[in-house]
Amino acid sequence: MKKIWHVAPKTEISILHQVLQNRGVAPADVERFLSPVWGRDTFGHGEFTQMPIAVERIFKALSKGEPMVIHGDYDADGVSGTALLYTTLRDIAAKMGLPFSVRAFLPDRERDGYGVAMHNVDAFAKDGVKLIVTVDCGIANGLELERAHAHGMDAIVCDHHQMGQHYPHHAIILHPLAPGETYPNKTLCGTGVSYKLCCALIEEARKRGADFSDGFEKWLLDLVAVATVTDVMPLLGENRTLEYFGLKVLQKTKRPGLRAIYELAGLKDEIDTETIGFRIGPRLNAAGRLASAEIAFKTLAAETEEEALKYALELETLNKQRQSIFAESYKLAREQASGMLEGAQVLVVYSDTWLPGIVGLIAGRLVTEFGMPAFAMARAGEVVVGSGRSLGGLHLVEAMNSCGEIFLKRGGHPQACGLTLESPGHVEVFRDRVNVFAKNYFGEEGPKDKLVIDAELPLSEVSWELEKLLSSCAPFGEGNRPPMFLAKEIIVRDAIPMGATGAHLRLVVEGADGARHRMIGFGFGHLIGELKLGDRVDVVYEISINEWNGNRELQFKIVDLLASKEIKEFAAAERVDA
């Protein structure tokens, strides 16, 4: 599906200020956006209405040595938030001389499914657990936490997902979207909520005599930075500030597990959001996708370099396996999707041979390739588990809710969700019903994959000074994408395939001023046969830096490309919305 290009109208202001204006940054907020200040641009943990109750209950459990379980989730957000709370409690107990009867529990994707499972609640009760603290899950597990209450266990919910059908009324709730919650930042990730709880616990520990240094809490931001990016939270407002300072902490993290991941992944340069999204996050997620999320947790919670390296090596192996398994599985998914484009507005693919742990990856790739919302599903024992990824503003939780009582479990965010169906027979029912919802939402035209371009900018006008100015808008991510520009009618002088399989493309192009520039297009290798020397092309690009063998040069990264043949086939009004 061709993307619709929307080019922001030209203005008389500078490129930097146009980029900021396109992101809704008012002139009065420019300084705050470009230079976050910790005390000014974050909110206090005490603004969570039930934070004092949560802190009191945890310290009661610590002081009495009550068995406590931190119940996380199997993705990078859930694992990071669990490790953050676990290691903070470990530090508090050590500094205060308290017994440490805390264990972390990461569910198995196939055996337990998403969230808190009834059989695990019963097992916790049998083991004498007195307090369950959920991280990145729990808000949709009202029935399960009611069972915990009936067993005599208390529960604290640290979550950020959409509300479920059954609210956990007997639990202490730390959730920015909970009814009556006044915490201002409504887009914290699960680890962000866990972080606020950790800050409150450290503050209370200081009051009780624990020797925590000033600013100790900021060292916890490394995992907040990882989770905010991997869970695709908007990098605006407080999230932007948490990420801005979290990246600085990531660069000099004290966690042996993260340092072991860096070493094995070959990370030597500055760590940014792209590094998290493509290098760190996939390794943490690989454990929960293919084996057990506990491997990722043990990596992050490791106290020694030897222990950290042991588990980081397992993550490295699992990540390589994940890449191979996904590549093979996606071939079938792509084939299925190609066959259902006629009349569909949401892609729903299924196979009983796929690993449940990769369905989220499949759904995400389908959205990218086909420009449509997508669900991918796989068999897990007797049931079917699936993941969805949105596009065009389709609210996935509302879409699932419209499908009736066909789910064993469902939950998530408007943009990404998970679900469990009773049997493969329900897949077709879900496919039909979710497409009815999508057609009512999108209308007959269907979803539009719009590419929002900041400005038309000839390659000759790009300089090191401009790159430096634009880089001040980082960190980039959801809600603050990297700036994109349009170069029109540039001439192809050379087209070279790159990569072992020729999947990528390097172009040498000539601008209107006669100067030549190099461009790189990851995933654009298929255009080699279509591009001819002398062709004129329109290219949407990002500005980046290529560092190789001690040299640094400006690099133009291709986001989308319109070849001369396509320029003739598509009317300007149909392709470019200026």
Secondary structure, DSSP 4 states (H G I P E B T S, - for coil): -PPEEEEPPP-SS-HHHHHHHHTT--GGGHHHHHS--HHHHS--GGGSTTHHHHHHHHHHHHHHT--EEEE--SSHHHHHHHHHHHHHHHHHHHHHT----EEEE---TTTT-SS--HHHHHHHHHTT--EEEEES--TT-HHHHHHHHHTT-EEEEE--SPP-SS--TTSEEE-TTSTT---S-TT--HHHHHHHHHHHHHHHHHHTT--PPTTGGGGGHHHHHHHHHHTT---SHHHHHHHHHHHHHHHT---HHHHHHHHHHT--S---HHHIIIIIHHHHHHHHHHS-THHHHHHHH--SHHHHHHHHHHHHHHHHHHHHHHHHHHHHHHHHHHTT-TT-SSEEEEESSS-GGGHHHHHHHHHHHHSS-EEEEEEETTEEEEEEE--TT--HHHHHHTT-S-EEEEEE-SSEEEEEESSTHHHHHHHHHHHHHHHHHH-TT----EEEE-EE--GGG--HHHHHHHHTTPSPBTTBPPP-EEEEEEEEEEEEEESTTS-EEEEEEE-TTS-EEEEEETT-GGGTTT--TT-EEEEEEEEEEEEETTEEEEEEEEEEEE-HHHHHHS-HHHHEE-
